[in-house]
Amino acid sequence: MTNLEESLSRELLRTNRSGAYSCSTIVDCNTRKYHGLLVVPVPGLDDDNHVLLSSLDVTVIQHGAEFNLGLHKYQGNTFSPMGHKYIREFNCDKVPTTVYRVGGVLLKKEVVFQHYEDRILIRYTLVDAHSATTLRFRPFLAFRSVRQFTHENANASREYHAVTNGVKTCMYAGYPDLYMQFSKKNEFVFQPDWYRGVEYPKEQERGYASNEDLYVPGYFEMPIRKGESIVFAASTSPTSTPGLKALFEKEVEERAPRDNFFHCLVNAAHQFHKRDKGSDRYLLAGYPWFKCRARDTFIALPGLTLSIDEQDYFELVMKTAAKGLREFMGGKPLTVSISEIEQPDVPLWAVWAIQQYAKYVNMERCRELYGHLLGDIIDYIVNDRHPNLRLDQNGLLYTNGRDKAVTWMNSTANGRPVVPRSGYIVEFNALWYNALKFYASMLEGQGKESKVADLEARSEQCKAAFVDTFLNEYGYLLDYVDGSMMDWSVRPNMIFAVALDYSPLSQDQKKGVLDVCTRELLTPKGLRSLSPKSGGYNPMYVGPQAQRDYAYHQGTAWPWLGGFYMEACLKLYRRTRLSFIERQMVGYEDEMYCHALGTISELFDGNPPFSGRGGLSFAMNVAEILRTLNLLEKYTYQK
C-alpha cells in the first residue's frame, strides 16, 4: 500500500446497480478522469455518468498537529499530502476497509455504495487514541462528465445550504444537489478554494488531456472519541442522519463475501446489473465507460445469471431485451435503453442466449417463454427483413461490413473499420446453423412437422455451404469471404463453429480448428484476436487512442473468447481436458489481485506478461469465466 508503483495500478470499483458507481485506486488517489467517490448518471444533461464528489480528504488532529490522510497527484509528478504512508492495513473481503496509524491513533475507514440509491457511505471508527482527537473532512468537487475535465472558472456556484448535520451544494445549473451529511453534529467552515493541477496518469498513458482543477467549498470538523464511529453520506438526495449507522450496518450485511475466486466473480456479475425506475432490467457491458449494448447483453446474460443459479434475473433482462428486439424487428422506435440493437448478429446471439436457458432450465419452460420470439427471429432473418443481413440462395448469411464495423471486432480509425469484416462472416453463419437446428429441436413433437422439415433442409444447405466456403486446406476456417476476397488471417471467430451445440463441422474438422486455436491463439488470458503468424499482429494495447485502435483486435487476448474455447475442449475431449482447463482458470484467478480488484479487465496484451488493459471490468469476460466454471463442475461430476 505504501509503494505507489504497486498500489496505484490497483483499483477498486463499487456500484449501486442503478448505473452509478464509486471508483478509485486502493490508496484513494484518483488516476483516471473516470474515478470519483460519487459518479452518477444525470439524465437531464446527457447519457454519460458525471463525477460529483471526486474525493474526500480526512485529517486527524491531535494537540494542534494535523495529519492529512488524503493523496492526490499534481503536475510535475508531485504527490500530496502523502496520506498513504499512514496506511497499516487494507482488506476488501466484504467491504473495502483501510486502517490508518498516526502516532497513537488507529483510524478505520469502511466504504459501501447503497444499493439502488445514488449514495456513498463511509464509516470512520476511532479504534485507538491516547488523547483528544478531531477529524476534519475536506470534499473535492468536480460536477462534470466523466469524459471531460473541470477547471477554475467564475461560473461555478459557491452557494451552499445547511441541511441536517451537513450541507448541500450544486456547482452548475442542470445538476442535482450534492448532499454531504454525517451521523453526528459537526461544524462546516466555508473556505472556498480551487485545488489546481490535479493530474490523472492513466489519461496521460492513453494520450489524452490529463489535468484539472477541483473545487473545495470548505471543510467539516468534529471531535471523535475512542471506540466511536461516524458515518459520512454523499448523495443526490437528503438522508435521515440518525439512521445512517443502521443503514451502513444493513448495507454491510447484504454484501456477499469476496473470500475466494468464485465469490469475487459473483460479486462482479452483480455489479453489471442495472435497474431503471420502471420494470426494465439491463446488463451494463462494463465499467467505467460502457453502456448497455445488445450484443454484449446476449453473450454475457447466461454466464452472469444462469451459471450462478439466478434464473429470475435472466428472465427479467430477457424480457426487456426481447421488447427491444421486437421493436427493432417491427420498425418501431426503441423504448428500451439498449444500444447497437441494429447490429446484424444481435438476433443470432439472442437465439444462443435462449438456447443456454433451455439447457440450464428445461426446454418446456424455454418454449413457453421464448418459443414465439425464437420463431419471429428465424422468420425475420429468412424473409430478409434485416437491413444488413441477407440470406443467400446457398443458405449462408451475407452482411456488408466494408464501411461500418458490424461484428464484435468494431474498432474504427478515420471513420473506417480497422478490420473490415464483410460478406460471409464465419461466426454469423456458425450461429445461424446453430439457430436453425435449435429451433427445429424446440418444435419437435409439437405437431409442426412441416416447419421442422423446412428448418432441417435449411440447416443441411447451410452446413454444406459453410464447409465449402470457410474450411481451407490448412485445417482452419477463413474469417470471412466476400466474393473473391478471402481473409486467411488466423482469428478466434472460428472457435464458435466448434463450441456451439450444433456445429456444421465433423468431429475431425472440429479437432483441426481447435488445434490451430491452441497453437496460435491460446494465452493464459483467453484467445488472441489474431495469430502472431498473421500479418498486422499488434498485441500490445498501449499508447494514444489511434495506436490502441489499431491494436484492439489485432492480437490482444480476450477472456470471453477463451470461454468458448474451453467449452469446445470439453465437448471434444470431455474429462480428459479437465485438468488443463483448471490450469487455465488459474490465470484468471491471479487477476483478482490486480487491476480492478475482484473482477476481470476488458482485454489483455497478447504477449507476456499479458497485462490487463482497457475497461476495469467487462461483463462478457466475467460471464464466460463463470460459465466455464459451471461447465467444469458439470463435466467433473458427470458419470
N, C-alpha and C positions, 0 to 999 in steps of 0.2 A: 504493500500500500504506500509506503514512503518512497519507493522507487518509481518516479513518474514515467520512466520508459516502459515499465511493466503495467502500471495502473491506468495510464491514460488510454491504453489500447483496449481496455475492458470497459464495456458499457452495460448499463442496467436499464431495462425497459419495464415500465408499469403502465397498464391500460385500464380503462373502465368499461370496456365492451360497448361503448356508445360512440366510438370514434376519437375520443380524446386520449391523451397519454401524458406520461411524465418520463423523461429520459435524460440521462447524463452519464458521465463516467462514474466508476465506483468511488472516486475521491471527490465527486461533486464539482469537477471542473468541466464546464461545457467546452466541447471541442468541435461541435458541428452547429450550423445555424438551425438545425432541426432540434437541438437539445433545448430543454426547458423544464422547469418544475411543474408548470401547468400549461399544457398545449391543447387547445380546444378548437373544434370547428366553429366558425361564425357564419352560419348560412346566409345571414343578411348581407354579407360582403361578397363572398365567393365560395367556392367549394374546397378551398385549402384549409389546413389547420393553421392556427395562429398562436404564437408564443405570447402569453400574457405575463406570467411571472417567470422570469428567466432563472433566478436562483434566490436563495435566502442565506445570507451570511450570519452566523451566530458568533457572538463574542462573549467569552467568560470573563467576568470582572471580579477580582478579589483584592481587597486592600488598595483600591485605586488602580491596580495594574490590569491592563486589558490584553486578552489573548484571543485573537480572531481566528476562528476555525475554518474560514472560507478559503477558496482557491480559485483564482482567475488567471488566464494567460493574457498578457498585454503585448503590444508591439515591441519588437526588439528582443523577443524570446525571454520576456520577463514574467515570472510567476509571482503573484502576490494575492493574499497575505501569507501564503505557505502554510495554511492550516493543516495540510495533510501530514505534516511532521508530528502532529499530536495524536494521530490515529494509532490505536493499540490493538484493535480487533475489528474484523468485518465478517459478517455472516449473512447469507440470504437464503437459508434453507426454507424458511417460511415467509418472513418479510425482511427486507434489507435492514440490517442492524449494524450500526457503527458505534464503537466505543472510543471516546477520546480521553486522554490523560493529560491534564495540565497541572503540573506540580502534584498537590494532594487531591486534586479534583478529578473524579471519574464521571463523565457525562455520556449517557447512552442515547442514541438517536435511532428511531424506528420509523419507517415510511410505508404508508399504504395509499392506494388510489381507490376511492369509494366506488363500488360497483354501480354503474348506470347513472352516476352523478358526476358532473364536472367539478370534482372536489378532491384536492390532495390533502392528506392528513399526515402530520409529523408529530411524533411523541418524543419529548425530551425528558429523560429521567436523571436526576442527580443521584448517582449511585453512591458517591462518597465525596465528602468535603470536610475540612477541618476548621473552616471559618465562614463567615457570611459571604454568600455568593449571589451575584446578579447576572442575569442573561440579557443580552442586547441582540435584537433581531433587525437586520437591515435588508429590506427586499429590493431586488433589482428587477425593474420592469422594462418590457420591450414593446408590447402591443403592436405586433407586426406579423405578417405572413411568414411561414417557415421558409419561403422562397426568397425573402427579401431581408434587408437589414434596416435598423433604425439608427438615426444619427441625431445629435443635438439640434434642436430646432425650436422656434418660438411658437409653433402651433400646438405643441404638446400641453395639455391642460395640467396645471398644478393643483387644481381644486380637489379637495377630499372632504369626506363627511364622516363624522364619528358614527359608528354602529356599536352594538353591544360588544365590549371587550376588543375593539379593533376599529378599523376604518374601511371605507370603500372609496375607490377612485377609478377614473376612466380617462386615459390619456387622449383618445381621439373619438370623434363622433362616429357612430355606427358600431362601436364595440360595446360589449356588455360591461357592466360594472365588475370590478375585481374586489371581492370581499376578502379581507385578511383579518381573521379573528383568532382569539386564544381562549383557552378554557378557564383562564383567571384574569382578573383585572390587571391592567398594565397602563403604562404611560406612553403615549405616542408623541414623539418630538418631531415636529415638522422642520426638516432640514434639507430642502430640495437641492439636488446636485446631479450632474451628469458624470458618469464614470466613462472616460473616453479611451478609445483604442483597445477595446476588448477584442481579442483575436481568436479565430477558430482554425486550428491547424489542419483539421480534416478537410476544410474547404480549400485551404492552400494546396493540399495534396491533389485535390480534384481540379485545380486550375481555375477556381472561382475567386471572386472578391471574398475577403475573409475577416474584415474587422467592422465593428460597430460601436456605438455609444449606448450605454444603458442608463435609464433614469432611476434614481433613488429618491423617493419622496421624503425620507426621514428614517426614524428607527423606533422600534418598540423596546421598552425596557421594563423588567420586573424582577423581584427577588425570587429565589428558589431555595427551598430547604432540602437538606439531605433526605433522600428517600421519596421526595415529591416528584410528580410527573406533571408536565404541562403539554397540552395538545394544541398545535397550530393548525388552522384550516385556511386554505386558499381556494376560493370558489367563485363561480359566476352568480351565486345566489346566497342570501344570508342563511346562517345556520344557528341552531339553538346552542349557545355556548355551554350551558350547564350539562348538556347531553353529549359533549364532544368526547369525553373519556369513555363513556359507554359505547358510543358509536365506533371509536377506534377499536375497542375490545371486540365488538361484534364483527368488524371487518377482518380482524386478525383470525378469529375463529373460523371464518368462511374460507380462508386461504388453504389450499391443498399444499402439503409439504413438497419441497423440491429436494428430496433426500436421495434420489437416485436418477438414473438416466431416463427411465420411463416417466417418472413423475414430472421431471423437467419438461419433457415433450408434451405431456398432457396440459401442463400449465401454459406452455407456449401455444398449444392448439386453442385454448380458451381465449387467448389474447386476440385472436383473429375474429372472434365473434363481434358482430355489430348489430345493434337493435335500434330501429327507428322508433319514433314515438307511437306509430301505429303498430300493426301486427307484422310488418315486414322484418325478416331476419336475413343477414348477409354474412359473407366471409370477406374480410379485407385481404387483399393479395399480399400484404406485408407491411412492414414499418421501416422507416418513418414516413416515406413519401408516397406510398401506394394507396390506390382507391379499390373499390370493389370492381373486379374485372371478370367478365363472363367465363373466359377460358380457364382462368385460374380457379374460379369458383367450382367448376365441374371437376377439374382434375384434383383439387385439394379436398373436396367435400367428403368422399368416402374415408380417406385417411384421418381427417380431423374429427370425424363423428363415429362412423361405424366401427372403426378399429379400436375405439375406446368405449364401445357399448353406449353410444349416445345417439340411438336411432331417432329419438324425438327431434333433436336439432337438425339432423339430416332432412327430416320431413318438413320442418319449418323453413329451412333455407331453400329446399327444392320447390316448395310452394311459391315462394317469392320469385325464384329464378324461372319457374315454369310460366308464371304470369308474364314475365318479361319476354320469354321466348315466344309465347303465343301472340303477344302484342307485336313483336317484330315480324313474325311469320304472317300475321294478318295485316301488316302495313299500317299499324296504328301507332300513335305517339306512345313512348315509353312512360309508364307511371312508376317504374322502379329505378333505383339508383345503381344500375349496373352498366358499366361502360364496355365498349367493344363487343356488344352482343351481335353486331353485324358481321363479325369475322366468320369466314366460311366453315371453319372446323368446329365452331361452337356447338351446333346441333349434334355433331358426331361425338363430342366429348360428353354432352348431356346423356346420350344413349349409354355411353360407357359407365357413367356415374350411376344410372338407373340399374344397369347390369350388376354392379357391385352390391347394390341394395338387395337385389334378388338373391344373390349368393349369401349375404350376411343375414338376411331376414328369411324370406321364402318367396317363391315365385307367385304364389297365390296373392299374398299381400301386395307384391310389386305390381301384378296385373291389375289389381283393384285400384291402386293409387295412380299408376303411371301408364297403364295399357293404352288409354286413349291418346295421351301425349306422345307416346312412342310411335303409335300409328300415324299421327299427324306429322311427326318429324320425317318419317320414312316417305310418306306421300308428298310432303313438301319438297323433298330432295328429288324424288322420282319424277315429279311433274315440273322440274326445273323452275321453281318459283324463287329460289335464292338469287339475288342479283349478281353473285360472283361464285356460283357453284353450278357446274353443268354436268349432267350425266350423259356421257357419250355412248355411242352405239356399242362400243366394245365392253361396256359395263363399268368403266372407270370414271371417277370424278375429275373434272378439269377445273382449275382455278387460275385466274390471272393475277400474278403477284409481281409482275415486272416493274410496275411503277409505284406500288404501295405494298408494304410488308403485310402479309396475310396469315402468317404462321406464328408460332411462339418465338421463332427467330426474327424478332421485329425491330432490331436496331436499324437506325437510318443515319445517313450522312449526306449533307447537302440536299435534303429533301428526298433522297432515294434510298431504297433498302440496301444495306451493306451486303446482305445475302438475298438476292432477288429470286426466291424460290417460286417457280411458276409452272403451270401445266399440270401434269400428273404428279402429285406430291405423295411421297411414299407413305407417310403416316396417315394422311387423309384417306387413302384407299385401303390401308390395313384396317382403319377404324370403320370404313364403310362396309367392308366384307364382314367384319365382326358384328356390326349393327344389323345387317340383313339376317345373319344366322341366329342372332339372339332374339330378334323379333319373331322369326319363324318358330323358335323353340317356345316362346311365350304363347303363341297361338295354337300349338299342338294340343289336340284333344278338346278344342273349343268349338268344333263344328265349322271351321273355316279352312277346309282342305284346299280349296282353290287358291286362297290367299297364300297359304303355306307353300303350295306348289310354285306359285309365282315368285315368292321370295327365294326359294331354293334354286330356281332356274336363274334368277338374277345373281345369286351368290356364286353359282358354278361358273357363269360367264365372267364375273369379276375375278374369280380365282385364277382362271386360265390366263386372262389378260394381265393380271398382276404379276404372275411369274414370268410371262413373256416380256413384259415391259421393264421390270425392275431387277430381276436376278441376272447378274453378269457372270462371265466365265471365271472370275476370281472368287466366287462364292459369297459375295456380299451384295447388298441391294443399292442400286443407284438412288441418290437422294431425291431427284426429281427429273422428269423427262418432259420436254416441251418441243414437240416436232423433232427436228434433227438435233436439238440441244439436249445433251445428256450430262448430268452432273455426276462425275465419277468420284467426287470427294467422299472420303470415309467419314460419315456423320452418324450420330447416335439415333437418328429418327427411324432407322431400320429396326431398332430393338422392339418397337411396338408390334411388328409383324410376328415376333416370336413370343412376346409376353401376353398378348391378348388371348382370351379364352378360345376364340375361333380364329385360326390362322390360315391364310391361303397357301402356306408353305408346308412341305413334307417334313418329317422328322429330321432327315438328313440335311435338308436345306436350312432348317432352323438351327441345327447344330453348327453349320458352316457360318451363318450370320453371327451367332453367339461367339464363336471362336474369334472372328475378326474384331468384334467389340471388345473381347477380353484382351487381345493382343495390343490393340491400337488405341482404345478409348478409355479403358478402365483405370481409375485412380482411387486412392483411399477416400475421396470426397465425391464419388459419383462418376458419371461418364463425361469425357471431354466432348465439347461441341464440334470438334474437328480433330482428325488424326494428325499427329506430328509429321506423318509422311505425306500429308496432303499440302498442296500449295496454299500459302497465306496463313499458315499456322502462327497464331499470336496468343500465347497462353497467359500473359501477364496483364491483368485488368488494373492498370495503373496509369497515372498521368492525367492530362487535361481531357475534357469531355470528348473531343474528336478522336483522340488516341484510344480512349476507352470504348467508344462506339465501334471502332474497327476491331477491337479485341473481344467484344461482348459475346459473340457466337463463333469465334474463330480459334477455339482451343481451350477456353475456360471450362471448368468442371461444374456439373450441376447435380446435386444430390437427388433431385426428384427423378431424373433420368436413371440414376442408379437404382431407384426403387423398382422400376420396370425391368431393369437388368436382373436384379435379384429374383423377381418373380419368374422371369424366363429361365433362370438357372434351376429353380425349384421345380418348375413344370417339366423340364427336360431331364434332370438328373436326380430329382427328388431328394431323399435323405442323404445321399452321398455328398451333397454340397452344403449341408447344414453347418459344418464347422468352418468352411470357407466364408459363408455369409456372416456367421457370428464374428469372424475376424474383421470383416468389412465394417460391421457395426461399431467396432472399437474406434475406428477412425472418426466416427461421428460423436461418440461419447466424449472424446477429448475436447470437442467443441463446446461442451457445457461450461468449460472454464475459460473460454477465450471469447474475444469479440463481444457480442451481447450475451451475457451470462444466461445459460439455461435455454438457449434457442439456437437456430441454425441460420447462418448468413445466406444472402441471396445467391451467391456463386463463389467459386474458389479458383485461384490460379490453377492452370492445367499442369504446371511443373512444380516440383518440390520447392519450398516446403508446403505447397498447397494452401496458401493464406486465404482467409475469408475476405470477401470483398462485397461491394455494393450495399444493398439494404441490410439493416441489422437483423431482421427476422423475416423469413419468407415462407408463406403458407404452403406452397406446393412441396417444398423441401421437408418441412416438419411432417406434412401429411404422408408423404411416401415413406419416410423412415418409420413412422408409426404403423403404416400398412405392412411394411416389411417385417417389423417385429411381430405383428399379428400372424402373418404367413409363417414365420419361423416357428411360432408356437404351435400352429396347426400341423405343420409337417413333422415337428418333433414328436408330437403325441399321436400321430397318425399310425394306425395299425398296418 
